[in-house]
Amino acid sequence: MSKTVIIPASTWFELTRQLNEISNAIQANDLVGREEACKILNISSKTLTNYLALGKITPDTINELDQMFFSRARLVGLKKKETA
């Protein structure tokens, strides 16, 4: 049996806004730059460039200065997949 909770719309909108902010902060903390990505994967910058060209790795986001950022969690997953 489910229970229904009724809350004011303003409270609901504030809660969802705060949850979105938390989600964005977590996502931003997960992003690493090129140098850190190379350290995580234990590869050189040139190897990372080759992986990018071959499509083996794709950046999660690119900022307005064309700097690439990668998800730490995804890189760790790739590293585990390589060693398995």
Helices and strands as residue ranges (DSSP letters): H 9-30, E 31-32, H 34-41, H 45-54, E 61-62, E 68-71, H 72-83
